[in-house]
Structure formats: C-alpha cells, structure tokens
C-alpha cells in the first residue's frame, strides 16, 4: 500500500503522505537486512522540498539502522 501512495504524490498539499511512507519503507528494508535499499528511501526524504519533519528521523536512521525491538516501529 505504501508503494501505491508513492505512485501518486501530492507534495504541495500533503507532504506527510510521501515523507513518512518513505521512512517506513526504509525501515522495512533495514529490518529485512537490506541496508543499501533502506538508505535509498531515507535519502529520498532529503530530496523533498517539504519533508514534513521526517528528515529528522531519516537523519537518525542514516546513522543507525532501526532494530527489531525499537519502539519507533509502532508509529
């Protein structure tokens, strides 16, 4: 479903619907052990004009991958 949302972006009206799915996809790849693919998604947040605050999380996740028991997974 996240990939479907990203197929029809509307950054001018709702950047949250783009930035946060990118974070979630990156986290999914990190948890699956595909760090390179995760980094691609985190970096896409920085390419947005308005990252809706997700750039702060992306910055953290660029430094340290998410861990399976990280409480942020639930958000």
Biopython code that builds the backbone (N, CA, C, O; Angstrom):
import numpy as np
from Bio.PDB.StructureBuilder import StructureBuilder

atoms = [
    (1, "UNK", "N", (0.807, -1.186, 0.000)),
    (1, "UNK", "CA", (0.000, 0.000, 0.000)),
    (1, "UNK", "C", (0.860, 1.264, 0.000)),
    (1, "UNK", "O", (0.500, 2.249, -0.644)),
    (2, "UNK", "N", (1.985, 1.252, 0.708)),
    (2, "UNK", "CA", (2.850, 2.428, 0.731)),
    (2, "UNK", "C", (3.372, 2.753, -0.656)),
    (2, "UNK", "O", (3.465, 3.924, -1.025)),
    (3, "UNK", "N", (3.710, 1.738, -1.424)),
    (3, "UNK", "CA", (4.211, 1.985, -2.777)),
    (3, "UNK", "C", (3.122, 2.575, -3.662)),
    (3, "UNK", "O", (3.424, 3.356, -4.565)),
    (4, "UNK", "N", (1.870, 2.222, -3.425)),
    (4, "UNK", "CA", (0.753, 2.801, -4.182)),
    (4, "UNK", "C", (0.609, 4.290, -3.865)),
    (4, "UNK", "O", (0.365, 5.098, -4.760)),
    (5, "UNK", "N", (0.759, 4.643, -2.610)),
    (5, "UNK", "CA", (0.689, 6.050, -2.210)),
    (5, "UNK", "C", (1.773, 6.844, -2.919)),
    (5, "UNK", "O", (1.526, 7.953, -3.392)),
    (6, "UNK", "N", (2.964, 6.284, -2.993)),
    (6, "UNK", "CA", (4.085, 6.987, -3.603)),
    (6, "UNK", "C", (3.949, 7.119, -5.114)),
    (6, "UNK", "O", (4.632, 7.945, -5.719)),
    (7, "UNK", "N", (3.090, 6.329, -5.733)),
    (7, "UNK", "CA", (2.865, 6.439, -7.180)),
    (7, "UNK", "C", (2.083, 7.698, -7.534)),
    (7, "UNK", "O", (2.130, 8.156, -8.676)),
    (8, "UNK", "N", (1.366, 8.260, -6.565)),
    (8, "UNK", "CA", (0.524, 9.431, -6.809)),
    (8, "UNK", "C", (0.834, 10.527, -5.786)),
    (8, "UNK", "O", (-0.035, 10.905, -5.000)),
    (9, "UNK", "N", (2.059, 11.033, -5.793)),
    (9, "UNK", "CA", (2.435, 12.010, -4.777)),
    (9, "UNK", "C", (1.738, 13.355, -4.971)),
    (9, "UNK", "O", (1.435, 13.763, -6.092)),
    (10, "UNK", "N", (1.498, 14.015, -3.878)),
    (10, "UNK", "CA", (0.940, 15.359, -3.876)),
    (10, "UNK", "C", (1.688, 16.172, -2.819)),
    (10, "UNK", "O", (1.110, 16.552, -1.801)),
    (11, "UNK", "N", (2.980, 16.438, -3.064)),
    (11, "UNK", "CA", (3.787, 17.092, -2.037)),
    (11, "UNK", "C", (3.322, 18.493, -1.679)),
    (11, "UNK", "O", (3.574, 18.960, -0.568)),
    (12, "UNK", "N", (2.651, 19.167, -2.594)),
    (12, "UNK", "CA", (2.194, 20.516, -2.301)),
    (12, "UNK", "C", (1.078, 20.563, -1.284)),
    (12, "UNK", "O", (0.980, 21.515, -0.510)),
    (13, "UNK", "N", (0.239, 19.548, -1.276)),
    (13, "UNK", "CA", (-0.907, 19.549, -0.380)),
    (13, "UNK", "C", (-0.738, 18.643, 0.837)),
    (13, "UNK", "O", (-1.328, 18.901, 1.886)),
    (14, "UNK", "N", (0.040, 17.616, 0.710)),
    (14, "UNK", "CA", (0.191, 16.694, 1.836)),
    (14, "UNK", "C", (1.542, 15.978, 1.795)),
    (14, "UNK", "O", (1.607, 14.797, 1.455)),
    (15, "UNK", "N", (2.622, 16.688, 2.139)),
    (15, "UNK", "CA", (3.944, 16.063, 2.097)),
    (15, "UNK", "C", (4.085, 14.895, 3.069)),
    (15, "UNK", "O", (4.934, 14.025, 2.879)),
    (16, "UNK", "N", (3.261, 14.877, 4.098)),
    (16, "UNK", "CA", (3.314, 13.787, 5.067)),
    (16, "UNK", "C", (3.017, 12.449, 4.407)),
    (16, "UNK", "O", (3.578, 11.424, 4.795)),
    (17, "UNK", "N", (2.142, 12.456, 3.417)),
    (17, "UNK", "CA", (1.762, 11.215, 2.740)),
    (17, "UNK", "C", (2.860, 10.697, 1.825)),
    (17, "UNK", "O", (2.725, 9.621, 1.243)),
    (18, "UNK", "N", (3.943, 11.450, 1.692)),
    (18, "UNK", "CA", (5.085, 10.984, 0.911)),
    (18, "UNK", "C", (6.263, 10.688, 1.832)),
    (18, "UNK", "O", (6.857, 9.611, 1.765)),
    (19, "UNK", "N", (6.594, 11.636, 2.681)),
    (19, "UNK", "CA", (7.790, 11.508, 3.513)),
    (19, "UNK", "C", (7.729, 10.322, 4.464)),
    (19, "UNK", "O", (8.685, 9.552, 4.555)),
    (20, "UNK", "N", (6.628, 10.166, 5.165)),
    (20, "UNK", "CA", (6.561, 9.096, 6.159)),
    (20, "UNK", "C", (6.480, 7.711, 5.532)),
    (20, "UNK", "O", (7.065, 6.780, 6.086)),
    (21, "UNK", "N", (5.792, 7.518, 4.416)),
    (21, "UNK", "CA", (5.878, 6.202, 3.760)),
    (21, "UNK", "C", (7.308, 5.870, 3.323)),
    (21, "UNK", "O", (7.712, 4.707, 3.359)),
    (22, "UNK", "N", (8.075, 6.885, 2.910)),
    (22, "UNK", "CA", (9.472, 6.639, 2.555)),
    (22, "UNK", "C", (10.250, 6.135, 3.768)),
    (22, "UNK", "O", (11.056, 5.211, 3.659)),
    (23, "UNK", "N", (10.003, 6.750, 4.924)),
    (23, "UNK", "CA", (10.661, 6.311, 6.162)),
    (23, "UNK", "C", (10.271, 4.873, 6.487)),
    (23, "UNK", "O", (11.128, 4.047, 6.799)),
    (24, "UNK", "N", (8.979, 4.579, 6.412)),
    (24, "UNK", "CA", (8.503, 3.228, 6.745)),
    (24, "UNK", "C", (9.079, 2.181, 5.793)),
    (24, "UNK", "O", (9.448, 1.089, 6.226)),
    (25, "UNK", "N", (9.157, 2.502, 4.508)),
    (25, "UNK", "CA", (9.751, 1.555, 3.559)),
    (25, "UNK", "C", (11.231, 1.343, 3.870)),
    (25, "UNK", "O", (11.725, 0.216, 3.835)),
    (26, "UNK", "N", (11.927, 2.422, 4.169)),
    (26, "UNK", "CA", (13.335, 2.296, 4.540)),
    (26, "UNK", "C", (13.511, 1.427, 5.775)),
    (26, "UNK", "O", (14.408, 0.585, 5.830)),
    (27, "UNK", "N", (12.652, 1.635, 6.764)),
    (27, "UNK", "CA", (12.719, 0.827, 7.979)),
    (27, "UNK", "C", (12.459, -0.646, 7.665)),
    (27, "UNK", "O", (13.111, -1.529, 8.222)),
    (28, "UNK", "N", (11.522, -0.902, 6.789)),
    (28, "UNK", "CA", (11.212, -2.289, 6.414)),
    (28, "UNK", "C", (12.422, -2.961, 5.784)),
    (28, "UNK", "O", (12.738, -4.112, 6.085)),
    (29, "UNK", "N", (13.095, -2.223, 4.901)),
    (29, "UNK", "CA", (14.289, -2.794, 4.272)),
    (29, "UNK", "C", (15.411, -2.988, 5.290)),
    (29, "UNK", "O", (16.135, -3.982, 5.233)),
    (30, "UNK", "N", (15.560, -2.041, 6.220)),
    (30, "UNK", "CA", (16.568, -2.214, 7.272)),
    (30, "UNK", "C", (16.287, -3.475, 8.084)),
    (30, "UNK", "O", (17.198, -4.257, 8.357)),
    (31, "UNK", "N", (15.045, -3.668, 8.465)),
    (31, "UNK", "CA", (14.685, -4.843, 9.266)),
    (31, "UNK", "C", (14.877, -6.143, 8.493)),
    (31, "UNK", "O", (15.122, -7.195, 9.084)),
    (32, "UNK", "N", (14.764, -6.065, 7.166)),
    (32, "UNK", "CA", (14.969, -7.252, 6.326)),
    (32, "UNK", "C", (16.446, -7.480, 6.015)),
    (32, "UNK", "O", (16.804, -8.464, 5.368)),
    (33, "UNK", "N", (17.308, -6.563, 6.480)),
    (33, "UNK", "CA", (18.741, -6.727, 6.272)),
    (33, "UNK", "C", (19.263, -6.117, 4.984)),
    (33, "UNK", "O", (20.409, -6.365, 4.609)),
    (34, "UNK", "N", (18.449, -5.325, 4.298)),
    (34, "UNK", "CA", (18.860, -4.694, 3.041)),
    (34, "UNK", "C", (19.164, -3.216, 3.306)),
    (34, "UNK", "O", (18.381, -2.333, 2.958)),
    (35, "UNK", "N", (20.303, -2.976, 3.921)),
    (35, "UNK", "CA", (20.688, -1.617, 4.332)),
    (35, "UNK", "C", (20.808, -0.665, 3.144)),
    (35, "UNK", "O", (20.382, 0.486, 3.232)),
    (36, "UNK", "N", (21.380, -1.129, 2.043)),
    (36, "UNK", "CA", (21.544, -0.255, 0.884)),
    (36, "UNK", "C", (20.202, 0.257, 0.374)),
    (36, "UNK", "O", (20.061, 1.441, 0.067)),
    (37, "UNK", "N", (19.232, -0.620, 0.285)),
    (37, "UNK", "CA", (17.899, -0.218, -0.182)),
    (37, "UNK", "C", (17.248, 0.721, 0.829)),
    (37, "UNK", "O", (16.576, 1.676, 0.440)),
    (38, "UNK", "N", (17.438, 0.464, 2.111)),
    (38, "UNK", "CA", (16.897, 1.345, 3.155)),
    (38, "UNK", "C", (17.468, 2.755, 3.012)),
    (38, "UNK", "O", (16.732, 3.737, 3.111)),
    (39, "UNK", "N", (18.755, 2.853, 2.785)),
    (39, "UNK", "CA", (19.398, 4.159, 2.650)),
    (39, "UNK", "C", (18.837, 4.941, 1.469)),
    (39, "UNK", "O", (18.722, 6.165, 1.537)),
    (40, "UNK", "N", (18.488, 4.249, 0.392)),
    (40, "UNK", "CA", (17.877, 4.911, -0.767)),
    (40, "UNK", "C", (16.595, 5.627, -0.352)),
    (40, "UNK", "O", (16.370, 6.776, -0.734)),
    (41, "UNK", "N", (15.764, 4.957, 0.423)),
    (41, "UNK", "CA", (14.494, 5.552, 0.842)),
    (41, "UNK", "C", (14.702, 6.692, 1.825)),
    (41, "UNK", "O", (14.024, 7.715, 1.722)),
    (42, "UNK", "N", (15.619, 6.548, 2.775)),
    (42, "UNK", "CA", (15.885, 7.630, 3.719)),
    (42, "UNK", "C", (16.395, 8.869, 2.979)),
    (42, "UNK", "O", (15.989, 9.990, 3.283)),
    (43, "UNK", "N", (17.272, 8.664, 2.021)),
    (43, "UNK", "CA", (17.822, 9.794, 1.270)),
    (43, "UNK", "C", (16.776, 10.488, 0.407)),
    (43, "UNK", "O", (16.899, 11.683, 0.139)),
    (44, "UNK", "N", (15.764, 9.773, -0.028)),
    (44, "UNK", "CA", (14.700, 10.398, -0.824)),
    (44, "UNK", "C", (13.947, 11.456, -0.021)),
    (44, "UNK", "O", (13.428, 12.412, -0.597)),
    (45, "UNK", "N", (13.880, 11.297, 1.291)),
    (45, "UNK", "CA", (13.220, 12.293, 2.137)),
    (45, "UNK", "C", (13.947, 13.637, 2.026)),
    (45, "UNK", "O", (13.307, 14.688, 2.020)),
    (46, "UNK", "N", (15.267, 13.606, 1.938)),
    (46, "UNK", "CA", (16.052, 14.840, 1.855)),
    (46, "UNK", "C", (15.915, 15.520, 0.498)),
    (46, "UNK", "O", (16.234, 16.702, 0.366)),
    (47, "UNK", "N", (15.452, 14.803, -0.495)),
    (47, "UNK", "CA", (15.249, 15.380, -1.823)),
    (47, "UNK", "C", (13.915, 16.118, -1.922)),
    (47, "UNK", "O", (13.665, 16.818, -2.904)),
    (48, "UNK", "N", (13.074, 15.969, -0.928)),
    (48, "UNK", "CA", (11.767, 16.621, -0.927)),
    (48, "UNK", "C", (11.896, 18.085, -0.512)),
    (48, "UNK", "O", (12.753, 18.441, 0.296)),
    (49, "UNK", "N", (11.041, 18.916, -1.074)),
    (49, "UNK", "CA", (11.013, 20.322, -0.685)),
    (49, "UNK", "C", (10.509, 20.476, 0.750)),
    (49, "UNK", "O", (10.998, 21.322, 1.499)),
    (50, "UNK", "N", (9.541, 19.662, 1.121)),
    (50, "UNK", "CA", (8.976, 19.685, 2.469)),
    (50, "UNK", "C", (8.922, 18.247, 2.973)),
    (50, "UNK", "O", (8.077, 17.464, 2.542)),
    (51, "UNK", "N", (9.813, 17.909, 3.876)),
    (51, "UNK", "CA", (9.877, 16.553, 4.398)),
    (51, "UNK", "C", (8.934, 16.280, 5.549)),
    (51, "UNK", "O", (8.963, 15.189, 6.120)),
    (52, "UNK", "N", (8.100, 17.239, 5.905)),
    (52, "UNK", "CA", (7.087, 17.072, 6.953)),
    (52, "UNK", "C", (7.672, 16.569, 8.270)),
    (52, "UNK", "O", (7.013, 15.835, 9.007)),
    (53, "UNK", "N", (8.902, 16.964, 8.561)),
    (53, "UNK", "CA", (9.549, 16.549, 9.801)),
    (53, "UNK", "C", (10.238, 15.199, 9.726)),
    (53, "UNK", "O", (10.995, 14.835, 10.626)),
    (54, "UNK", "N", (9.984, 14.459, 8.667)),
    (54, "UNK", "CA", (10.572, 13.124, 8.535)),
    (54, "UNK", "C", (12.079, 13.173, 8.314)),
    (54, "UNK", "O", (12.767, 12.174, 8.523)),
    (55, "UNK", "N", (12.595, 14.315, 7.897)),
    (55, "UNK", "CA", (14.030, 14.416, 7.649)),
    (55, "UNK", "C", (14.832, 14.213, 8.930)),
    (55, "UNK", "O", (15.974, 13.756, 8.874)),
    (56, "UNK", "N", (14.252, 14.545, 10.081)),
    (56, "UNK", "CA", (14.964, 14.346, 11.347)),
    (56, "UNK", "C", (15.088, 12.855, 11.674)),
    (56, "UNK", "O", (16.117, 12.403, 12.178)),
    (57, "UNK", "N", (14.047, 12.115, 11.387)),
    (57, "UNK", "CA", (14.080, 10.662, 11.590)),
    (57, "UNK", "C", (14.997, 10.025, 10.555)),
    (57, "UNK", "O", (15.770, 9.123, 10.875)),
    (58, "UNK", "N", (14.910, 10.496, 9.313)),
    (58, "UNK", "CA", (15.770, 9.961, 8.255)),
    (58, "UNK", "C", (17.237, 10.160, 8.619)),
    (58, "UNK", "O", (18.058, 9.267, 8.407)),
    (59, "UNK", "N", (17.565, 11.321, 9.163)),
    (59, "UNK", "CA", (18.940, 11.606, 9.558)),
    (59, "UNK", "C", (19.420, 10.610, 10.609)),
    (59, "UNK", "O", (20.542, 10.111, 10.529)),
    (60, "UNK", "N", (18.579, 10.324, 11.586)),
    (60, "UNK", "CA", (18.929, 9.345, 12.625)),
    (60, "UNK", "C", (19.114, 7.957, 12.019)),
    (60, "UNK", "O", (20.051, 7.237, 12.365)),
    (61, "UNK", "N", (18.206, 7.589, 11.108)),
    (61, "UNK", "CA", (18.257, 6.248, 10.526)),
    (61, "UNK", "C", (19.407, 6.085, 9.536)),
    (61, "UNK", "O", (19.841, 4.962, 9.277)),
    (62, "UNK", "N", (19.904, 7.182, 8.982)),
    (62, "UNK", "CA", (21.089, 7.102, 8.132)),
    (62, "UNK", "C", (22.305, 6.696, 8.956)),
    (62, "UNK", "O", (23.180, 5.972, 8.481)),
    (63, "UNK", "N", (22.345, 7.174, 10.196)),
    (63, "UNK", "CA", (23.466, 6.861, 11.082)),
    (63, "UNK", "C", (23.359, 5.461, 11.670)),
    (63, "UNK", "O", (24.337, 4.715, 11.701)),
    (64, "UNK", "N", (22.166, 5.113, 12.136)),
    (64, "UNK", "CA", (21.957, 3.829, 12.808)),
    (64, "UNK", "C", (20.688, 3.174, 12.283)),
    (64, "UNK", "O", (19.620, 3.783, 12.327)),
    (65, "UNK", "N", (20.786, 1.949, 11.788)),
    (65, "UNK", "CA", (19.575, 1.267, 11.308)),
    (65, "UNK", "C", (18.623, 0.950, 12.453)),
    (65, "UNK", "O", (19.032, 0.797, 13.604)),
    (66, "UNK", "N", (17.364, 0.858, 12.114)),
    (66, "UNK", "CA", (16.348, 0.514, 13.107)),
    (66, "UNK", "C", (16.568, -0.926, 13.577)),
    (66, "UNK", "O", (16.981, -1.785, 12.798)),
    (67, "UNK", "N", (16.295, -1.172, 14.820)),
    (67, "UNK", "CA", (16.434, -2.508, 15.393)),
    (67, "UNK", "C", (15.048, -3.123, 15.578)),
    (67, "UNK", "O", (14.068, -2.397, 15.751)),
    (68, "UNK", "N", (14.957, -4.444, 15.542)),
    (68, "UNK", "CA", (13.644, -5.100, 15.651)),
    (68, "UNK", "C", (12.814, -4.702, 16.870)),
    (68, "UNK", "O", (11.585, -4.701, 16.792)),
    (69, "UNK", "N", (13.439, -4.369, 17.976)),
    (69, "UNK", "CA", (12.675, -4.028, 19.187)),
    (69, "UNK", "C", (12.568, -2.519, 19.417)),
    (69, "UNK", "O", (12.155, -2.089, 20.494)),
    (70, "UNK", "N", (12.931, -1.725, 18.432)),
    (70, "UNK", "CA", (12.850, -0.276, 18.546)),
    (70, "UNK", "C", (11.386, 0.147, 18.685)),
    (70, "UNK", "O", (10.560, -0.247, 17.861)),
    (71, "UNK", "N", (11.045, 0.939, 19.704)),
    (71, "UNK", "CA", (9.645, 1.340, 19.891)),
    (71, "UNK", "C", (9.104, 2.200, 18.752)),
    (71, "UNK", "O", (7.887, 2.303, 18.593)),
    (72, "UNK", "N", (9.969, 2.817, 17.961)),
    (72, "UNK", "CA", (9.512, 3.666, 16.863)),
    (72, "UNK", "C", (8.832, 2.859, 15.756)),
    (72, "UNK", "O", (8.097, 3.427, 14.948)),
    (73, "UNK", "N", (9.058, 1.569, 15.709)),
    (73, "UNK", "CA", (8.451, 0.727, 14.676)),
    (73, "UNK", "C", (6.934, 0.838, 14.705)),
    (73, "UNK", "O", (6.291, 0.756, 13.659)),
    (74, "UNK", "N", (6.358, 1.020, 15.871)),
    (74, "UNK", "CA", (4.908, 1.087, 16.002)),
    (74, "UNK", "C", (4.270, 2.359, 15.477)),
    (74, "UNK", "O", (3.046, 2.429, 15.368)),
    (75, "UNK", "N", (5.065, 3.362, 15.151)),
    (75, "UNK", "CA", (4.496, 4.638, 14.691)),
    (75, "UNK", "C", (4.343, 4.659, 13.203)),
    (75, "UNK", "O", (3.881, 5.653, 12.644)),
]
sb = StructureBuilder()
sb.init_structure("model")
sb.init_model(0)
sb.init_chain("A")
sb.init_seg("    ")
for serial, (resi, resn, name, xyz) in enumerate(atoms, 1):
    if name == "N":
        sb.init_residue(resn, " ", resi, " ")
    sb.init_atom(name, np.array(xyz, "f"), 0.0, 1.0, " ", f" {name:<3s}", serial, name[0])
structure = sb.get_structure()
